[in-house]
Amino acid sequence: MALHPQAGKLPRPDQLTNIPELISSYYTNIPSADIADQAVSFGTSGHRGSSLRTSFNEAHILAVTQAVCDVRKAEGITGPLFLGKDPHALSEPAWRTALEVLAANGVVTMVQTGHGYTPTPGISHAILSWNRANTAQADGIVITPSHNPPQDGGFKYNPPHGGPADTTLTARIQERANRLLEDGNRDVKRVSLYKALRSGFVKEHDYVSAYVEDLRNVIDLPAIAAAGLKLGVNPLGGASLAYWGPIAERYGLSIEDTNPVYEADFRFMPLDHDGKIRMDCSSPYAMAELLKLRDRFDIAFACDPDSDRHGIVTPEGLMNPNHYLSVVVDFLIRDSRDGFRRAWRSDAAIGKTVVTSSMLNRVAESHGRQVMEVPVGFKWFVPGLHSGTCCLGCEESAGASFLRADCLPWSTDKDGLILCLLAAEITAKTGKAPSAIYHELEEKFGAPVYRRIDSPMTPAMKAAFKTISPESVTMKELAGSAVRAVLTNAPGNNAPVGGLKVVTDDGWFAGRPSGTEPIYKLYMEDFKGEEHFARMQEEAQAFLSGLAGE
């Protein structure tokens, strides 16, 4: 895709979302459940859409929230529900609608004191903290479309394990919600917001203080304070904005907030590679404003609006997420030997998705650690984080979380804040920026070329992806290197990867069809340089096209 001429530049007024129109459409556009694009689609990231496209409207939130109430009742979940929202414009009306339904169903709902914003990891942390101390189990909802553009809305459900709901549970929620939607939401229980807030079922909870006070159990904050590092942060107008000041004050850290504002149209965001406003903290274009200031700080960082992703900026620039996660693996394993995290199990695995860099494998295996490779989706790390058998879960899209120092789970959803603070801890303890440490890893293990390419997918190719098996792949070599494995199930848990992965000693490629667009995603990594990578890409694309006889 060609780079948009305004990539990295602030938007013009005519490129901003019309917020009054967006909010009005939430209440006035009525979806039809028999139109596929207007039905509830509750995948692993919840239901997402826009009121302007009649895919995220009041009717959707009424149906989905009632479906969650029905499912939690069927599952015997009787504890409170922790409810959060981010600063996207559609999050506020959806939060209000959800409260009306939750209160009508008699669900005790915990909202941020003063009705402020709550990060996704704040909800996961609150669920786990409650469930460790109480018999009646809690769950949670986060109203956020993550890093998506300002006109989008999103609704995610986290069951009592604190992480993303699995596909079985989300399918139940989706099916029930669409039945309600088809019937005009006649079976949805609802009271007015006025009655909900006075019902006794809505209770204020100080998520900020609870999270900030407990941070000392997951990050070695005294080490950061002692180093006297100058830290910078850009919350990208997201839910983490309310957290950085209290963190700095509580632990004596020097953190400068370079963008302490909320704007529903996100007018302060430079345009991404395609000319859209997207709060992607792993994009150098979206992070252009913070990158201008990088020389002022020892380490700077950012989170997306719901704070489940991280972006790390060193004096060299924005780190590639795969590069930073490789450094994280190396540091955490070393620190678990006799440092702050010495209580971690010595046999705890490093978790990664099948499309995350195999540099993590090389680093972990050099330390004698097992790698648990799972399909895309943070939900696959939840059991290991709960048991302590997986100390860290990593996704190539700048998402990760890891255990507390006492080996208990900190969050079972991605946490951008602790990954940002870990960059400061790494710098404080090693005297080196994470980017410098990554260069050392490259010297030891090689310098991989890693890319993801989105390509058009025909219906025949989509059908072929569903039936492919390792036995049907006859490829013996890839770019001159012997094929060592063909995977349609992840080696870490034998769960389907939703496509396939072909592995050699020098690299790999993975193809996965998109669940929402007529494209397939091709992930590739090669340790033999750009020329070899280009050859691998050509052969991989030819192979995938050949799946459908094209």
Secondary structure, DSSP 8 states (H G I E B T S, - for coil): ----TTTTS---GGGS--HHHHHHHHHH----TTSGGGS---BTTBEEE-GGGTSSSHHHHHHHHHHHHHHHHHTT--S-EEEEE-SSTTHHHHHHHHHHHHHHTT--EEEEGGG----HHHHHHHHHHHHHH-SS--EEEEE--TT--TT-EEEEEE-TTSS---HHHHHHHHHHHHHHHHTTTTT-----HHHHHTSS-EEEE-HHHHHHHHGGGTS-HHHHHHHT-EEEEE-TTSTTHHHHHHHHHHHT-EEEES-----TT-TTS---TTS-----TT-TTTTHHHHTTGGG-SEEEEE-TTS--EEEEETTEE--HHHHHHHHHHHHHHHHHHSTTTTS-TT-EEEEETTS-THHHHHHHHTT--EEEE-SSGGGGHHHHHHTSEEEEEETTTEEEE--TTSS-S-SS--HHHHHHHHHHHHHHHSS-HHHHHHHHHHHH---EEEEEEEE--HHHHHHHHH--GGG----EETTEEEEEEEEE-TTT--EEEEEEEEESSEEEEEEE-SSSSEEEEEEEESS-HHHHHHHHHHHHHHHHHTTT-
